[in-house]
Amino acid sequence: MIAAGRIFLLSPAHLGGKRAELLLGGGGRFALAERLRQGEAVPLGEAFSFLSGLYFRGKVAYARQFARPPAGVAGVQVITSNRGLLPVDTPMTANDLRAFAGTEIRADEPGYRGPLRRDLTTLDQAAAAAGDAPEVVLLGSVATGKYVDVLLDVVGERLLFPTEFVGRGDMSRGALLLRAARAEVELAYVPVAGAVRRGSRPRKAEASDGDDRAKSTRASSSDPD
């Protein structure tokens, strides 16, 4: 049976390190940091794209290109540490972003697991009300249980991931996703349940594979994956 829709769940950016300090610590002298310092809310995806660099920008571009959500369901949602799932365009203040750093992303952390299960269940109920049971594609790490252990409990066999993610690092995944989005060629997916989630690493992505700024962000980008 072919699923009537497809939504994407994106793993979050890391709220520690030099890029987070630049964005939220008051010292950044660039437009995004200035907006947050002045109390403005910015889209979650824009903030995380700065924090995580090529990888998160690749996830957003790819998910926007290929999402087919049921009516009433956001097609691109971000897994957060303590607020469950948030649509990628959700407005966030500096304090909202800082609050994410207070909860660790672990499958046995109630402050993380509870909101995520709640929102997954709400999403499924909304999809069922629309007569739809969408596939759910995780664009994030499947090598550990921090995401999949929670997602599988609710989504089950509808939880998929791109087969080409196995063995790749963040930079390589980001470049892969940007190429696929630009070419409008969707990757192949397999169910997370029962899949081989670790493997040998493909060739290292170069800057030309995805973004001419990749070399400058390689040392500073970070993601909980």
Secondary structure, 3 states (H helix, E strand, C coil): CCCCCEEEEECCCCCCHHHHHHHHCCCCCCHHHHHHHCCCCEEHHHHHHHHHCHHHHHHHHHHHHHCECCCCCCCEEEECCCCCEEECCCEECHHHHHHHCCCCCCCCCHHHHHHHHHHHHHHHHHHHHCCCCCEEEEECCCCCHHHHHHHHHHHHHHEEEEHHHCCCCHHHHHHHHHHHHHHCCCCCEEECCCCCCCCCCCCCCCHHHHCCCHHHHHCCCCCCC
